Structure formats: structure tokens, C-alpha cells
């Protein structure tokens, strides 16, 4: 596990999605996990049964994920508090993550306010 301390009440942890590591802010007071559309765009076109390679996973300038052929499973839209503190209706997705050598299914709300940030999302581990 890679952990980075940001300030006295924030830290970041490395989560693996599709075998690729992303830094997520940890916030234990958060009700829902949030993920940036940038992460979904990174995997655009990677089918759930495929292995991620340099040929099929690369950052795209615009999110264009097709949920029907993605490692992210679309659940529905739901109201949640985004990273900027505003209550919005956001798509909710499920994917497999690895954290501390444990693999599990996790639910995330896609938070557009995280676009172009230096973190991939916020989790309440």
C-alpha cells in the first residue's frame, strides 16, 4: 500500500482499477465514493474481460466511456454531494478495485467537479 499524507486531516491512497494504480483522497466523513470522469476516460474502449495494455488504455481529452463495453458497470443516476459540496444527480457505477492486496467490488458516483484534478477520486475507506 502506498499512502501519502497531505495535511493533518487528509491523505491519499493508491487504489488499483483494471490493474492500473490511481491516487484517491481518503475522506472518512464522506457518505459516497466519488470518481473523476478522467478515470473512466482512461479506460474508454477497454472491455470488462480484457487486460489493460498501452494499446487500449490511454488518457483521452474528453470522457467518452461506453458503459456497455466498459470495466465500469453503470447502475443508475443518484443524488449525492459532490467534492465541491454541492448536491447533484450523478451517474453511479460499480467496478473491481484492489486496495491493500484485497480485491472487491466498489460503488462510485461520477463527480464532474473532479475533472483535471490531481486525484482520481475521493473514497471513504
C-alpha positions, 0 to 999 in steps of 0.5 A, a space after each residue: 500500500 502506498 499512502 501519502 499524507 497531505 495535511 493533518 486531516 487528509 491523505 491519499 491512497 493508491 487504489 488499483 482499477 483494471 490493474 492500473 494504480 490511481 491516487 484517491 483522497 481518503 475522506 472518512 466523513 464522506 457518505 459516497 465514493 466519488 470518481 473523476 470522469 478522467 478515470 473512466 476516460 482512461 479506460 474508454 474502449 477497454 472491455 470488462 474481460 480484457 487486460 489493460 495494455 498501452 494499446 487500449 488504455 490511454 488518457 483521452 481529452 474528453 470522457 467518452 466511456 461506453 458503459 456497455 463495453 466498459 470495466 465500469 458497470 453503470 447502475 443508475 443516476 443518484 443524488 449525492 454531494 459532490 467534492 465541491 459540496 454541492 448536491 447533484 444527480 450523478 451517474 453511479 457505477 460499480 467496478 473491481 478495485 484492489 486496495 491493500 492486496 484485497 480485491 472487491 467490488 466498489 460503488 462510485 458516483 461520477 463527480 464532474 467537479 473532479 475533472 483535471 484534478 490531481 486525484 482520481 477520486 475521493 473514497 471513504 475507506 
